[in-house]
Amino acid sequence: MKKTTVPPFPPGPDPSPGGGSLEGVVDHILFYNPENGYTVCRFLPDDGREMNIVGAFPPLSPGERLKISGVWEVNAKFGRQFKVTSFLPVLPATASGVEKFLSSGLIKGIGPVLARRILKAFGSETLSVMGEAPERLLEVPGLGAAKLAEIKRSWTEHRDIRDLIIFLQEHGVSTNLATKIYRQYGPRSYQVLRSNPYQLCLDIWGVGFKTADQVALRLGLDPGSLDRIKAFLLYLLEKDSEQGHVFSFQTDLEESCRRELDADAGRAAAGLRELCASGDVVAETTDRGRAVYLPFLHRAESEAARLLGELSASPPLAPAFDVEAALREAEKDAGLSYSPAQRDAVRECFRRKVLIITGGPGTGKTTIINAVAELFRRWGRPLLLAAPTGRAAKRLQETTGREAKTIHRLLEFNPKTGEFKRNDRRPLAGEALVVDEFSMVDLVLLYHLLRALPAAMRLILVGDKDQLPSVGPGNLLRDIIASERLTVVRLDDIFRQERDSLIVLNAHRVNHGQPLLYPARGDRDADFYFLRQESEEGAFRTILTLACHSVPRRFGLPSLSPHIQVISPMYRGLAGVDRLNEELQKRLNPSGESLRLGAREFRLRDKVMQVRNDYEKDVFNGDIGLVCGLDRERYRLVVDFDGRQVLYERDDLDALVLAYAVSVHKAQGSEYQAVIMPLLTQHFIMLQRNLFYTALTRARKLSMVVGSVKALHIAVKNDRQVLRNSLMRERLARAADLRF
């Protein structure tokens, strides 16, 4: 018997054979992707039919009225639907439409009950009152001044976003980008777009030069204009700084302009001259070519070198006690036996104004910090402890038993102004400052730190020069040591209690390019294992078994424990961060309430990571937490960071990623009881000695490397590092009047 197909909605004439225009009301949101605005929703046209519409929209709410244009299409899964190519927001015309619109939550501060009260008070004049005389809302019972202010702000934002979307749609710009533009600039959106649309790629997360360039060209900018070239040059400088470079060579910038914009070297040079004249860049001739800086990086590098030189040149205050005797007493009280290098490091802390202490794992850096802190306590002089990240500061505090702060907190960073309250006008107070994990400190942060140090304060920088450099510009620890102008204590000896640790021994062997040591066959108590898997698929399956079953059982920990971490050198590929996160989420947190964001999905109890600094929330790049609250309707999450709960609104969610697996760079500065790491030839471009070394030293009690022998050999032997453009070494070497 022949089957009949039931249409997905009541039959009726299309607006036109191929499509056309419709006006109606959003009834129900079936799907929304905040990353690109893709939306599927139930729509009620004025002719009374129900239908599905799809397209790119800003966040819609039930009750919104739209005038849409598009075409009909048949989706293999969902059937017949209307694909929207353009739309205009229209305010509702009927009482029921107004009530549904106001009740939708689109206008913050108005819920269903208040919406009915407002409609009862003003009837058909409701929307006119809200748009033209919002103060009259105070006539509504129970609506006070604070609620009125919230409603006015939200109404204005909704109206401005609508107008901006209409304007940008006329120029082929997506509604999702229009929404992002308004969130960033607010009422200044038109001014920014007209004066410098390239500002978008500098200010808006996820917007690159190509996107901003498309907007600019659609708004009528001449493709050959110097404005376009100058914007591209500034963009290149920003991108190079994100890769760790303090400056860019002019020849490289000119080549990028030729390749990407089809602009010859003369036009690029002309653009650079104008940028130099306006103060937007600073150019300096070096032995290696002409260096082009963003002004704040040039100032930071020049001033940091000068301040370090001046600080180290002044004599330190001599302690009023015998350092040697006090050191012996501290050693006896702690029940320790300091090595000659450790004794030398402690002595130098009292002889020098600036001291660098560097060494690998197991060489006693923390023991030195403890000894120094104890001697300052006996002296009766205040010692400050700091680290670049919250995780590193917390670990420093736990190991020393003394207060330690992030550098940002120490300098009293104000997220609203973007400035540090501690500076040369209001310096820090104390006899000395110890900064741990200094390899993670970038140039700009060092500059602000040095500005806040009084001339009498000692500065003790502790770190591992063989770890990866900071995420931000510069490679400070290596550059300062290479300048040979500051006193450096190198710790090379592994302490006796660490000599049984294969993690520690192998970390040092990696640094020397030596073959690794492995546990005896059948040894189930070792802290390092290499599990050979030549194929990516085999490594992938092994990592899942280890992370979900074997390692949690060994430590008696839950599978979702933050003490177990998968670290991968790459994001892509079967054994990369992204794919591992996807599969580990399925296995470790398979069910529960969730929030989908395009290809990503967050679930209650998910392990997540913050991927950029947010000073207002007091969460920073690399911080890991657990999702403890979820609001699907408003696209909001609550994340628990070590007992502190932080709310993420819809616009904040692109700062979060899953953290069942993380990159080596993101793991820097953290320690975990157990680390599981793939190492495969597919990761070839990331198989570097310092990267493998950094990953290996993230583990305290267990490090498991899964991969091929060839990849392991490449990683250990490859000591080539990606050089960062910086003149810190040269500037320090030229610093005048350095005395030791």
Summary of the structure (lengths in Angstrom):
residues: 740
radius of gyration: 30.1
end to end distance: 98.7
largest distance: 104.2
contacts: 2403
relative contact order: 0.08
helix: 43%
strand: 22%
